[in-house]
Structures are given as C-alpha cells and as structure tokens.
C-alpha cells in the first residue's frame, strides 16, 4: 500500500481546476478549489479499495504563465 498519492492540479483554460494523479489513471475536475478537494477524495474512493487506499493526498499546484518580452 502506498502512503501518499500526488495529484497535479492545474487551472483549466475554460475555468475551474483539473487534477491528475501521478502513476494512476485518476482524473477529476471542478469549478472551485474547495470542490476539487471533494472530487479528488471521491475519485480516490472509486479507484481504490479501502485497504489499498493511500492515507495522504498531496495536491501539487502547477501554474503556467507566459510573459511577453
């Protein structure tokens, strides 16, 4: 059993947020960051059996900014 799972969180171009698990086929999205946390927990419960579920979820925010020179 893994102790921790990491999700890459990005702002969606159309608004809201997306979250993709590293090393697992888990993806979810939501309109707000608070809602995204709930959606990640729900996705984890759908993906893992209780005894296999990692005990920690790390949300790693990724922000891509472009600056014109």
MDTraj code that builds the backbone (N, CA, C; nanometers):
import mdtraj as md
import numpy as np

residues = "UNK UNK UNK UNK UNK UNK UNK UNK UNK UNK UNK UNK UNK UNK UNK UNK UNK UNK UNK UNK UNK UNK UNK UNK UNK UNK UNK UNK UNK UNK UNK UNK UNK UNK UNK UNK UNK UNK UNK UNK UNK UNK UNK UNK UNK UNK UNK UNK UNK UNK UNK UNK UNK UNK UNK UNK UNK UNK UNK UNK UNK UNK UNK UNK UNK UNK UNK UNK UNK".split()
xyz = np.array([
    [0.0840, -0.1185, 0.0000],
    [0.0000, 0.0000, 0.0000],
    [0.0886, 0.1249, 0.0000],
    [0.0552, 0.2175, -0.0870],
    [0.1248, 0.3455, -0.0895],
    [0.0779, 0.4307, 0.0278],
    [0.1686, 0.5107, 0.0820],
    [0.1315, 0.6014, 0.1910],
    [0.0731, 0.7311, 0.1387],
    [0.1162, 0.7706, 0.0167],
    [0.0782, 0.9019, -0.0356],
    [0.0547, 0.8932, -0.1852],
    [-0.0387, 0.9730, -0.2336],
    [-0.0609, 0.9862, -0.3769],
    [-0.0540, 1.1351, -0.4101],
    [0.0036, 1.1675, -0.5242],
    [0.0215, 1.3064, -0.5648],
    [-0.0669, 1.3356, -0.6854],
    [-0.1407, 1.4461, -0.6775],
    [-0.2202, 1.4943, -0.7890],
    [-0.1603, 1.6250, -0.8393],
    [-0.1444, 1.6362, -0.9703],
    [-0.1053, 1.7630, -1.0318],
    [-0.2329, 1.8422, -1.0561],
    [-0.2401, 1.9597, -0.9992],
    [-0.3590, 2.0450, -1.0101],
    [-0.3252, 2.1634, -1.0996],
    [-0.4103, 2.1865, -1.1986],
    [-0.3907, 2.2982, -1.2904],
    [-0.5208, 2.3754, -1.3051],
    [-0.5077, 2.5036, -1.3337],
    [-0.6256, 2.5827, -1.3680],
    [-0.6678, 2.5432, -1.5088],
    [-0.7946, 2.5146, -1.5269],
    [-0.8456, 2.4770, -1.6586],
    [-0.8634, 2.6019, -1.7446],
    [-0.8331, 2.5938, -1.8737],
    [-0.8466, 2.7104, -1.9621],
    [-0.9880, 2.7681, -1.9638],
    [-1.0878, 2.6819, -1.9489],
    [-1.2264, 2.7280, -1.9511],
    [-1.2782, 2.7686, -1.8131],
    [-1.1903, 2.7635, -1.7134],
    [-1.2262, 2.7985, -1.5759],
    [-1.2277, 2.6759, -1.4875],
    [-1.2122, 2.6954, -1.3604],
    [-1.2077, 2.5839, -1.2669],
    [-1.0708, 2.5195, -1.2605],
    [-1.0671, 2.3945, -1.2132],
    [-0.9419, 2.3232, -1.1918],
    [-0.9530, 2.1790, -1.2392],
    [-0.8378, 2.1221, -1.2766],
    [-0.8283, 1.9797, -1.3067],
    [-0.7229, 1.9183, -1.2156],
    [-0.7389, 1.7896, -1.1868],
    [-0.6422, 1.7184, -1.1041],
    [-0.6164, 1.5815, -1.1658],
    [-0.4876, 1.5480, -1.1838],
    [-0.4464, 1.4210, -1.2431],
    [-0.3468, 1.3531, -1.1492],
    [-0.3752, 1.2284, -1.1135],
    [-0.2872, 1.1534, -1.0233],
    [-0.1624, 1.1075, -1.0971],
    [-0.0484, 1.1143, -1.0307],
    [0.0762, 1.0631, -1.0865],
    [0.0828, 0.9126, -1.0615],
    [0.1034, 0.8367, -1.1672],
    [0.1188, 0.6926, -1.1532],
    [-0.0105, 0.6139, -1.1456],
    [-0.1228, 0.6818, -1.1568],
    [-0.2534, 0.6161, -1.1526],
    [-0.3443, 0.6803, -1.2564],
    [-0.4416, 0.6060, -1.3028],
    [-0.5348, 0.6566, -1.4024],
    [-0.6543, 0.7225, -1.3322],
    [-0.6278, 0.8343, -1.2643],
    [-0.7318, 0.9067, -1.1920],
    [-0.7281, 1.0520, -1.2377],
    [-0.8436, 1.1024, -1.2801],
    [-0.8560, 1.2406, -1.3265],
    [-0.9901, 1.2941, -1.2787],
    [-0.9926, 1.4185, -1.2351],
    [-1.1183, 1.4822, -1.1980],
    [-1.1063, 1.6322, -1.2208],
    [-1.2194, 1.6998, -1.2169],
    [-1.2215, 1.8445, -1.2369],
    [-1.3355, 1.9050, -1.1564],
    [-1.3264, 2.0364, -1.1310],
    [-1.4278, 2.1064, -1.0529],
    [-1.4207, 2.2555, -1.0827],
    [-1.5264, 2.3263, -1.0454],
    [-1.5337, 2.4702, -1.0689],
    [-1.4540, 2.5520, -0.9672],
    [-1.4375, 2.4994, -0.8456],
    [-1.3634, 2.5719, -0.7424],
    [-1.2605, 2.4790, -0.6787],
    [-1.1629, 2.5379, -0.6100],
    [-1.0597, 2.4568, -0.5447],
    [-1.1195, 2.3751, -0.4303],
    [-1.2132, 2.4335, -0.3561],
    [-1.2784, 2.3613, -0.2460],
    [-1.3540, 2.2396, -0.2996],
    [-1.4237, 2.2579, -0.4107],
    [-1.4971, 2.1471, -0.4724],
    [-1.4006, 2.0419, -0.5272],
    [-1.2858, 2.0870, -0.5801],
    [-1.1872, 1.9940, -0.6337],
    [-1.1368, 1.8988, -0.5257],
    [-1.1143, 1.9490, -0.4061],
    [-1.0692, 1.8626, -0.2967],
    [-1.1690, 1.7503, -0.2715],
    [-1.2967, 1.7833, -0.2722],
    [-1.4005, 1.6815, -0.2524],
    [-1.4036, 1.5833, -0.3686],
    [-1.3873, 1.6338, -0.4901],
    [-1.3898, 1.5478, -0.6084],
    [-1.2702, 1.4523, -0.6101],
    [-1.1541, 1.4984, -0.5643],
    [-1.0358, 1.4124, -0.5559],
    [-1.0608, 1.2997, -0.4560],
    [-1.1164, 1.3318, -0.3415],
    [-1.1463, 1.2288, -0.2418],
    [-1.2467, 1.1277, -0.2958],
    [-1.3478, 1.1752, -0.3666],
    [-1.4469, 1.0858, -0.4261],
    [-1.3827, 0.9956, -0.5318],
    [-1.2963, 1.0529, -0.6159],
    [-1.2281, 0.9748, -0.7185],
    [-1.1385, 0.8676, -0.6560],
    [-1.0754, 0.9011, -0.5454],
    [-0.9908, 0.8038, -0.4755],
    [-1.0739, 0.6862, -0.4251],
    [-1.1902, 0.7144, -0.3685],
    [-1.2762, 0.6080, -0.3167],
    [-1.3276, 0.5187, -0.4285],
    [-1.3484, 0.5753, -0.5470],
    [-1.3914, 0.4951, -0.6623],
    [-1.2779, 0.4095, -0.7173],
    [-1.1557, 0.4587, -0.7084],
    [-1.0407, 0.3910, -0.7688],
    [-0.9799, 0.2828, -0.6795],
    [-0.9752, 0.3062, -0.5491],
    [-0.9074, 0.2155, -0.4557],
    [-1.0062, 0.1439, -0.3639],
    [-0.9736, 0.0197, -0.3300],
    [-1.0428, -0.0493, -0.2216],
    [-0.9935, 0.0134, -0.0909],
    [-1.0713, 0.0057, 0.0142],
    [-1.0384, 0.0712, 0.1422],
    [-0.9006, 0.0316, 0.1942],
    [-0.8655, -0.0966, 0.1842],
    [-0.7376, -0.1425, 0.2389],
    [-0.6180, -0.1046, 0.1513],
    [-0.6425, -0.0644, 0.0260],
    [-0.5345, -0.0255, -0.0658],
    [-0.5155, 0.1256, -0.0747],
    [-0.6109, 0.2022, -0.0232],
    [-0.6095, 0.3474, -0.0420],
    [-0.4938, 0.4140, 0.0323],
    [-0.4164, 0.4970, -0.0395],
    [-0.3126, 0.5758, 0.0285],
    [-0.3756, 0.6628, 0.1373],
    [-0.3009, 0.6873, 0.2428],
    [-0.3534, 0.7622, 0.3568],
    [-0.3401, 0.9133, 0.3409],
    [-0.2523, 0.9575, 0.2503],
    [-0.2321, 1.1014, 0.2272],
    [-0.2522, 1.1347, 0.0805],
    [-0.3158, 1.2487, 0.0560],
    [-0.3309, 1.3018, -0.0789],
    [-0.2569, 1.4348, -0.0832],
    [-0.1626, 1.4459, -0.1759],
    [-0.0886, 1.5716, -0.1927],
    [-0.1366, 1.6370, -0.3220],
    [-0.1831, 1.7617, -0.3117],
    [-0.2249, 1.8380, -0.4287],
    [-0.1122, 1.9339, -0.4653],
    [-0.0507, 1.9097, -0.5793],
    [0.0619, 1.9913, -0.6249],
    [0.0105, 2.0876, -0.7313],
    [0.0087, 2.2170, -0.6974],
    [-0.0408, 2.3193, -0.7891],
    [0.0626, 2.3492, -0.8976],
    [0.0184, 2.3467, -1.0226],
    [0.1039, 2.3792, -1.1353],
    [0.0424, 2.4992, -1.2047],
    [0.1213, 2.6043, -1.2171],
    [0.0714, 2.7253, -1.2832],
    [0.1677, 2.7636, -1.3952],
    [0.1133, 2.7753, -1.5130],
    [0.1931, 2.8094, -1.6303],
    [0.1597, 2.9528, -1.6697],
    [0.2585, 3.0405, -1.6637],
    [0.2384, 3.1798, -1.7025],
    [0.3312, 3.2156, -1.8160],
    [0.2802, 3.2914, -1.9081],
    [0.3591, 3.3389, -2.0207],
    [0.3693, 3.4902, -2.0096],
    [0.4926, 3.5402, -2.0207],
    [0.5170, 3.6839, -2.0131],
    [0.5766, 3.7299, -2.1449],
    [0.5107, 3.8255, -2.2091],
    [0.5625, 3.8790, -2.3353],
    [0.6838, 3.9672, -2.3062],
    [0.7823, 3.9583, -2.3924],
    [0.9043, 4.0376, -2.3756],
    [0.9053, 4.1500, -2.4764],
])
top = md.Topology()
chain = top.add_chain()
for i, resn in enumerate(residues, 1):
    res = top.add_residue(resn, chain, resSeq=i)
    for name in ("N", "CA", "C"):
        top.add_atom(name, md.element.get_by_symbol(name[0]), res)
traj = md.Trajectory(xyz[None], top)
